[in-house]
Amino acid sequence: MRLPSLFISHGAPTFALEPGRAGPQLTALGARLPRPRALLVLSPHWRTRGLTLTGAERPPTIHDFGGFPAPLYALRYPAPGDPALAAEIAADLTRQGLPAGIDPARGLDHGTWVPLLHLYPAADIPVLQLSMPYTLDSVDAHALGAALAAWRARGVLVVGSGSLTHNLSDLRPEPDAVAPYVREFAAWIERAVRHGDASALVDALRRAPHGTRAHPTDEHYLPLPFAAGAAGRWARAEVLDGGFSHGAISMHAFVFEAPPP
């Protein structure tokens, strides 16, 4: 069957150790989805001049953060890569006018491996990561997802890993003190997802309430229109309400073209 496409809020790196409400939801999702041939993940933590895919046989786990507890740096996500599949996808994107290269050594950054620790904890499904070009905007992100939509029928689970809200200057020490604008923005996005409104997702940072405050920069938002683009015209979407962390980070995830329960 055709796999869905996913948007996942990956939160802080400590999400790997503190699953909260979102972690078990991702684990349950991974258990009930058809087993993918491979995962293809777009993360905001690998920025490049042009499109690039990972091509390592065994992509290393990248700990691209500092100042966190020591146990976090001991974690590994030893999923295999798939160089042949990476080459196929790069060639397909290039044929569609989106030139893509291969990085044979690049590993998986925390925007990829942290949520996958919960989604597929066995780390036994090949993982490819797609870079985010510096020039990418929401229109381009949606088009890039659409260019990859056919791979969902070929067993590839397309994942946009970002953050539904991401204003680090508004982080709060009280876990339950969620800023009202964060809830308002998340609710607006959830309605657009449920109504199948791709144009709203593409233009959300301009149209949604508090869009520029929820995302002072857009790199953590772009995986959402990317995932929506990979879904095409979705008839059904599932919302995984992962709650909020640090007062300003929404942990919501969306399953586009979700299979019936």
Secondary structure, DSSP 8 states (H G I E B T S, - for coil): ----EEEEE--SGGGGT--TTHHHHHHHHHHHS---SEEEEEEEEEEESSEEEE--SS--B-----SS-HHHHH--------HHHHHHHHHHHHHTT--EEEESS--B-HHHHHHHHHHSTT--S-EEEEEEETT--HHHHHHHHHHTGGGGGGTEEEEEEE-S---GGG--SSTT---HHHHHHHHHHHHHHHTT-HHHHHTHHHHSTTHHHH-SSSTTTTHHHHHHHHH-S-S-EEEE---EETTTEE--EEEET----
